[in-house]
Amino acid sequence: MIISWWSAGVTSAVATKLAIDKYGKDNVVPIYFAIDSAHDDNARFKEQCEEWYGREIVTERAPEKYKDQFDVILKDKYVNGPSGARCTLVLKKRVRQRLEKELEYEGQVFGFEYSKKEINRAIRFKE
């Protein structure tokens, strides 16, 4: 199984499609992190991508303690620092790390833009 981290953005949508084309729709599991403050259009885009892929995009959530980035800021009293944004850590990174421990998989797919910032981000992920 290949995990494709689907963010409701064009880069992860295309990366997921490329992975499905390469490995087959039954071998790629797209996973989306639901956040209550996400734009309403994400649901429409998710449905369209599910039709495009011919398979469901699995939805995961952070623990019930947090609804969205504003809830994280209010409850943890922390926005951003040298190690990054607290909401990204709580709402996405920890959920991904939990799933990485729970699931048996052979690889992961991430969608990155072709920009200096995103290239550096991809390098940090690899490291």
N, C-alpha and C positions, 0 to 999 in steps of 0.2 A: 504494500500500500504506500502511496505517496500522499502526503498532506499538502494541500495548497491553502495558504493563509489568504483568505479572500476578504478585502477591506471595503468593498463597494466603490472602489476607484477603478479607473480604466486600466492602470498597470497590472493590478492583481487580477482583474477580469481577463485580460488577454493572456497573462502568464498562466492562469488556470486553464484556459482554452488550449494553449500550446501544450501544456502537460497532458491534458486529456487526449489531444491528437496524437501525442507521442506514446503514452502508456495505456490508453484506453479508459473510457468513462467508469468502468468498474474498478479500476486500480487507482483512481485519484479521488480523494475526499476533500472537497472544498469546505473550509471552516471559516465562519464569520463570527466576530465578537460583537454581540448586540449591546448597544449603549443607548439608554433612554433618550438622550438629547440628539441622537443622530437625525439627519435630515429625513423628512418623510419620503423623499424620492428614493432613498436607499431600498425601501421595500419593493417599489416598482422595478428598479434596476436588478434587484436580486431575483425577482420572478422572471424577468427577461433573460438573465444569464442562466437560470435553471433550465429554461426552454432551449437556449443555445447549447448548453452542455449536455442536455438529455439526462440530467440527474439533479438531485437535491443538493442545496448548499446547507450544511449543518450549521445550526446557530448555537453558540455557546455564550455564557454570561459570567461576569465576575460574581463573587459571592453576594448574596442578598444585601449585605451591608451597604453596598454602593450602587446607585442608579446610574450616575453619569459623572463627568469630570467636575461639575460644580459640587456634587455631593462629596466627592473625594477631598476637594479643597476645604469644604466646610468641616468635615469630620476629622481630617488629618492635619488641618491648619498648615498646609504646605502646598506650594504651587510648583516651583521649578528650582533646580539647583544644579551643581556640577555633575550629578549623576543622571540628570534628566527630569522630565515632568513626572510628578507623582501619579497623576491620573493614567499615564501610559503604562507605568509599572503595574498599577493595581488593576486596571480595566483590560489590559491586553497582555503584557509580558508575563505576569504571573499565571494567567489563564493558559497561555501558550505553554509555559513551562510545566504546568500540571498535566496538560494533555500529552506533552512529549514523554512524560513518565508513564502515563496510563496506556497509551496506544502503542501498538507494534507497527512500525513503519520503516520503509527503506530510504526515504528521502523527503525533503521539504521543498516547497516552491514559494518564493516571495516575489512580488512585483515591485521593481524599482524603476524610477525614472532615470533617464540618461542625463544626469547632471552631476556636477562635482560633489554636491552635498549627498546625493543618493549613492554615488559610487563609494564615497567614504563610509556611508552607512552600511552598504553591502560588505565592505571589507571588515568592518567591526563585527558584523554578524558572523562572518566566516571565522574570524579570530576567536 
